[in-house]
């Protein structure tokens, strides 16, 4: 009897692989400084699995396209005026090869997708609880200054607010699917509470793009669920009520009201006279005000350099264009375009931009074809927030997007015997 129990407790490769995947999807968020170590350990586990024939190599066109983006990107570093910046830029993009490679080796066994989701959700909620604790401690230490409860003061210990909002979006999607088809009433209630908690957290993150995406996501999820259950009449009624709730939320939360009001004012002034908006020197320029100027400068740079300015040269090119605009204060900030599409286009020209767009579209097509709702969600969240942030300039964005995307593109056969979530 004892011998049988011992045999049962032995770890076999499938359980090691599954637990490693469960850990890596969440651990890198909690300990971002150890992301490289986690990736190396997972690579070694995959290597052993390939040698022991527990994993089989499968060539996947989408993963090949992702991996080939790195040599294309590196090609544009050959004319860099700042070799150190170019080298650093390439190092940040190594995930474009690592994740397609490790997820090209498909398990010959089934994986428990729910367990992997649990690993992510545990890490997400643990990280957010630590964010709240840290924010409240800072709030008290700085004479109850409410600024320390929001934005980068809230999540900066781990990740930029916009990236955390993307993590929250994935958590909302997972929990909604559990709320929609719960195993128990306890799971039904806990999922609802979790969704509300993640939605409320957007108030502290103060990422307008993250909040907008969360609102769109909830509108889609709830709307589709209502349509299946009740039809158009109830859907329209609830949608109207939801719009009223969103309006009241924005109106009664000062920071959000100010953010939305300022953004509307910036866009209105830009549309009236784009040249004056970008070329008239002003004092401190922040947020979406700066984004409009940076996007204008990026568009002009792309027009002047259709083949790109080269990897590592973007900061100097942006700074020179801002000085040409007369925006001396903004030039001193050494900012990137705050838009991943512009960022990729300015660095690598139209070729790199079209390749990047092709990757996104191929991922969406793959997700739609194989009914991978989580993959579609990850790509949409990345692309939407990429309109307002250079998402591939931080490991938070690179690892999140490529880890989840490559996982559901490469090893989806190991999940396919389980109910689809889309």
C-alpha positions in Angstrom: 0.0 0.0 0.0 2.8 2.4 0.9 4.6 1.5 -2.3 1.5 2.3 -4.3 1.1 5.7 -2.6 4.8 6.5 -3.3 4.4 5.7 -7.0 1.3 7.9 -7.1 3.1 10.8 -5.6 6.0 10.6 -8.1 6.2 13.6 -10.4 6.1 12.7 -14.1 7.0 14.9 -17.0 3.4 15.9 -17.9 2.7 17.2 -14.4 6.1 19.0 -14.3 5.4 20.7 -17.6 1.9 21.7 -16.6 3.0 23.1 -13.2 5.9 25.0 -14.9 3.4 26.6 -17.3 1.1 27.4 -14.5 3.9 29.1 -12.6 5.4 31.1 -15.5 2.1 32.7 -16.6 1.8 34.4 -13.2 5.2 34.4 -11.6 6.8 36.9 -14.0 4.0 39.4 -13.2 4.8 39.2 -9.5 8.5 39.1 -9.9 9.2 41.0 -13.2 12.9 41.2 -12.4 13.2 37.4 -12.6 11.4 37.1 -15.9 14.6 36.0 -17.7 15.2 33.3 -15.1 11.7 31.9 -15.4 12.0 31.8 -19.2 15.3 30.0 -19.0 14.0 27.4 -16.6 10.9 26.8 -18.8 13.1 26.5 -21.8 15.2 23.8 -20.1 12.0 21.9 -19.2 10.9 22.1 -22.8 14.3 20.9 -24.0 14.1 17.9 -21.7 10.6 17.1 -22.9 11.7 17.3 -26.6 14.6 14.9 -25.9 12.4 12.5 -23.9 9.8 12.6 -26.7 7.1 14.0 -24.3 6.9 16.9 -26.7 6.8 16.8 -30.4 7.9 19.6 -32.8 5.2 21.0 -35.1 5.9 23.7 -37.6 3.4 26.5 -37.3 3.3 29.3 -39.8 2.1 32.0 -37.4 4.9 31.2 -34.9 7.4 31.2 -37.7 6.2 34.7 -38.7 6.6 35.9 -35.1 10.1 34.5 -34.9 11.2 36.1 -38.2 10.2 39.5 -36.9 13.4 39.6 -34.8 15.9 39.2 -37.6 14.0 41.8 -39.6 14.1 44.1 -36.6 17.8 43.4 -36.1 18.4 44.3 -39.8 17.3 47.8 -39.1 19.8 48.1 -36.3 22.8 47.9 -38.7 22.6 51.7 -39.4 22.1 52.7 -35.8 23.8 55.9 -34.6 23.6 54.5 -31.1 24.8 50.9 -31.1 24.1 50.5 -27.3 20.5 51.5 -27.7 20.1 49.3 -30.8 21.6 46.3 -28.9 19.3 46.9 -25.9 16.3 47.1 -28.3 17.1 43.8 -29.8 17.7 42.2 -26.4 14.2 43.3 -25.4 12.8 41.5 -28.4 14.4 38.1 -27.8 11.0 36.9 -26.7 10.0 37.0 -30.4 12.2 33.9 -30.8 12.0 32.2 -27.4 8.2 31.8 -27.1 7.6 30.7 -30.7 10.4 28.2 -30.2 9.3 26.7 -26.9 5.6 26.5 -28.0 6.5 24.8 -31.3 7.0 21.7 -29.1 3.5 20.4 -28.5 2.7 18.1 -25.6 1.8 14.6 -26.4 -0.5 14.7 -23.4 -3.5 16.8 -22.4 -3.1 20.0 -20.3 -5.5 21.3 -17.7 -6.3 24.8 -19.0 -8.2 25.7 -15.9 -5.2 25.1 -13.7 -3.1 27.3 -15.9 -5.7 30.0 -15.7 -5.8 29.6 -11.9 -2.0 30.3 -11.8 -2.5 33.5 -13.7 -5.5 34.6 -11.6 -3.7 33.9 -8.3 -0.7 36.0 -9.4 -2.9 38.8 -10.7 -4.9 39.1 -7.5 -1.8 38.8 -5.3 -0.1 41.5 -7.3 -3.1 43.8 -7.0 -3.5 43.3 -3.3 0.1 44.2 -2.9 -0.5 47.3 -5.0 -3.4 48.3 -2.7 -1.3 47.8 0.4 1.6 49.7 -1.0 -0.6 52.6 -2.1 -2.3 52.9 1.3 1.1 52.9 3.1 2.4 55.6 0.7 -0.8 57.5 1.2 -0.3 57.6 5.0 3.4 58.3 4.7 2.9 61.3 2.5 0.4 63.2 4.7 -2.7 61.5 3.1 -1.9 62.8 -0.4 -4.5 61.0 -2.6 -2.1 61.1 -5.6 -0.3 58.1 -4.1 -3.5 56.0 -4.5 -3.5 56.3 -8.2 -1.7 55.8 -11.5 2.0 54.8 -11.3 2.1 55.4 -7.6 -0.5 52.5 -7.4 1.1 49.9 -9.7 4.6 51.2 -10.4 6.2 48.7 -8.0 5.3 46.0 -10.5 4.2 47.4 -13.9 3.1 50.5 -15.7 -0.7 51.1 -15.1 -1.7 50.5 -18.8 0.0 47.0 -18.7 -1.8 46.1 -15.5 -5.1 47.1 -17.0 -4.4 44.6 -19.8 -3.7 41.9 -17.3 -7.0 42.8 -15.6 -8.8 42.5 -18.9 -7.6 38.9 -19.3 -8.7 38.2 -15.7 -12.1 39.7 -16.4 -12.6 37.5 -19.4 -11.6 34.3 -17.6 -13.8 35.1 -14.6 -16.8 36.0 -16.8 -16.6 32.6 -18.5 -16.7 31.0 -15.1 -19.6 33.2 -14.0 -21.4 32.3 -17.1 -21.1 28.6 -16.7 -20.1 28.0 -13.0 -19.4 24.6 -11.5 -20.9 25.7 -8.2 -22.8 28.6 -6.8 -19.7 29.6 -4.8 -17.7 29.9 -8.0 -20.6 31.9 -9.6 -20.4 34.4 -6.7 -16.7 34.6 -6.4 -16.3 35.2 -10.1 -18.8 38.1 -9.9 -16.9 39.6 -7.0 -13.6 39.2 -8.8 -14.9 40.9 -11.9 -16.2 43.9 -9.9 -12.8 44.1 -8.1 -10.9 44.1 -11.4 -13.2 46.7 -12.8 -12.9 49.0 -9.8 -9.1 48.6 -9.9 -9.2 50.6 -13.2 -10.2 53.7 -11.1 -6.8 53.5 -9.3 -4.8 52.6 -12.5 -6.1 55.8 -14.2 -5.3 54.4 -17.6 -7.9 55.8 -19.9 -7.2 53.3 -22.7 -7.3 50.5 -20.2 -10.7 51.7 -18.8 -12.1 52.1 -22.3 -11.0 48.6 -23.3 -12.5 47.2 -20.0 -15.8 49.0 -20.8 -15.9 47.6 -24.4 -15.0 44.1 -23.1 -17.8 44.1 -20.5 -20.3 45.6 -23.0 -19.4 42.8 -25.4 -19.5 40.0 -22.9 -22.6 41.0 -21.1 -24.3 42.0 -24.4 -23.6 38.7 -26.1 -24.7 36.8 -23.0 -28.0 38.8 -22.8 -28.6 38.4 -26.5 -28.3 34.6 -26.2 -30.6 34.6 -23.1 -33.2 37.3 -23.6 -32.9 38.8 -27.2 -32.6 42.3 -28.5 -35.1 44.1 -26.2 -33.4 43.3 -22.9 -30.0 43.9 -24.5 -30.9 47.4 -25.6 -32.4 48.2 -22.2 -29.3 47.0 -20.3 -27.0 48.7 -22.8 -28.7 52.0 -22.2 -28.5 51.5 -18.4 -24.9 50.6 -18.7 -24.1 53.9 -20.6 -25.8 55.8 -17.8 -23.8 54.0 -15.2 -20.5 54.7 -17.1 -21.5 58.4 -17.4 -22.2 58.7 -13.7 -19.0 56.8 -12.9 -17.0 59.3 -14.9 -18.9 62.3 -13.5 -18.5 61.3 -9.8 -14.8 60.2 -10.0 -12.8 63.5 -10.2 -9.7 62.0 -11.7 -11.6 60.2 -14.5 -13.8 63.2 -15.2 -10.7 65.4 -15.5 -8.9 62.8 -17.7 -11.9 62.5 -20.1 -12.6 66.2 -20.2 -9.0 67.1 -20.9 -8.7 64.5 -23.7 -11.9 65.8 -25.4 -10.5 69.3 -25.2 -7.1 68.3 -26.6 -8.6 66.5 -29.6 -11.0 69.4 -30.2 -8.1 72.0 -30.2 -6.0 69.7 -32.4 -8.7 69.3 -35.0 -9.3 73.0 -35.2 -5.7 73.9 -36.0 -3.2 71.0 -36.1 -0.3 73.2 -37.0 -0.8 75.6 -34.2 -1.4 72.8 -31.7 1.9 71.1 -32.5 4.1 74.1 -33.2 3.1 76.7 -30.6 5.5 76.3 -27.7 3.8 75.6 -24.3 4.9 74.9 -20.8 4.6 71.4 -19.3 2.9 69.0 -21.7 1.6 65.7 -20.3 -0.7 62.8 -21.1 -2.9 62.8 -24.2 -1.8 66.4 -24.9 1.7 65.2 -25.5 0.5 62.1 -27.4 -1.2 64.2 -30.1 2.1 66.0 -30.7 4.2 62.8 -30.6 1.8 61.1 -33.1 2.0 64.1 -35.4 5.8 64.1 -35.2 5.9 60.3 -35.8 3.6 60.6 -38.9 5.9 63.2 -40.4 9.0 61.1 -39.7 7.4 58.1 -41.4 6.6 60.3 -44.4 10.2 61.5 -44.5 11.7 58.1 -43.9 9.4 55.4 -45.4 12.1 52.8 -44.8 12.4 53.8 -41.2 15.0 55.7 -39.2 16.5 52.5 -37.9 16.5 50.7 -34.5 18.1 52.9 -31.8 17.7 56.1 -33.8 14.0 56.8 -32.9 14.7 58.9 -29.7 17.0 61.2 -31.5 14.7 61.5 -34.5 11.7 62.3 -32.3 13.7 64.8 -30.3 14.9 66.6 -33.5 11.3 66.7 -34.9 10.0 68.2 -31.6 12.7 70.8 -31.6 11.7 71.6 -35.2 8.2 72.1 -33.8 9.5 74.4 -31.1 8.5 72.0 -28.4 11.7 72.3 -26.4 10.2 71.2 -23.0 8.7 68.1 -24.6 11.9 67.2 -26.4 13.8 67.2 -23.1 11.5 64.3 -22.0 13.0 61.9 -24.5 9.7 60.3 -25.1 8.7 57.5 -27.5 5.6 57.9 -29.8 3.3 56.3 -27.2 1.8 54.3 -30.0 3.2 50.9 -30.9 2.1 51.1 -34.5 3.9 54.5 -35.0 6.9 53.2 -33.0 7.3 50.1 -35.2 6.7 52.2 -38.4 9.2 54.9 -37.5 11.9 52.4 -36.6 11.4 49.8 -39.4 9.4 51.7 -42.0 6.4 50.4 -43.9 7.9 46.9 -44.2 8.2 46.4 -40.5 4.8 48.0 -39.9 3.0 45.7 -42.4 4.8 42.7 -40.9 3.6 43.7 -37.5 0.0 44.2 -38.7 0.2 40.8 -40.5 1.2 39.2 -37.2 -1.8 40.7 -35.4 -4.3 39.8 -38.1 -2.9 36.2 -38.4 -3.2 35.7 -34.6 -6.8 36.9 -34.7 -7.6 34.6 -37.7 -6.0 31.7 -35.9 -8.0 32.5 -32.7 -11.3 32.7 -34.7 -10.6 29.5 -36.7 -9.8 27.5 -33.6 -12.3 29.2 -31.3 -9.6 30.4 -29.0 -11.3 33.2 -27.1 -8.4 33.9 -24.8 -6.1 34.4 -27.8 -8.5 36.8 -29.4 -8.8 38.7 -26.2 -5.0 39.0 -25.6 -4.4 40.2 -29.2 -7.3 42.8 -29.0 -6.2 44.1 -25.6 -2.6 44.4 -26.8 -3.6 46.1 -30.1 -6.1 48.5 -28.6 -3.8 49.7 -25.8 -1.0 49.8 -28.4 -2.8 52.7 -29.9 -1.9 54.7 -26.8 1.3 53.1 -25.5 4.4 51.6 -27.1 3.6 48.2 -25.7 6.7 46.4 -27.1 9.1 48.8 -25.4 8.6 47.2 -21.9 9.0 43.6 -21.0 5.5 43.8 -19.4 4.0 44.1 -22.8 6.3 41.9 -24.8 6.2 38.9 -22.4 2.4 39.2 -21.8 1.5 39.3 -25.5 3.9 36.7 -26.8 3.6 34.3 -23.9 -0.2 34.0 -24.1 -0.4 34.3 -27.9 2.3 31.8 -28.7 0.9 29.4 -26.0 -2.5 29.3 -27.5 -1.3 29.2 -31.1 1.4 26.5 -30.5 0.1 24.1 -28.0 -3.7 24.5 -28.5 -4.0 20.8 -29.4 -3.2 19.9 -25.8 -6.3 22.0 -24.8 -8.7 21.1 -27.6 -10.4 18.2 -25.8 -11.7 20.7 -23.2 -14.8 23.0 -23.7 -14.0 26.1 -25.7 -14.4 29.4 -23.9 -15.3 31.4 -27.0 
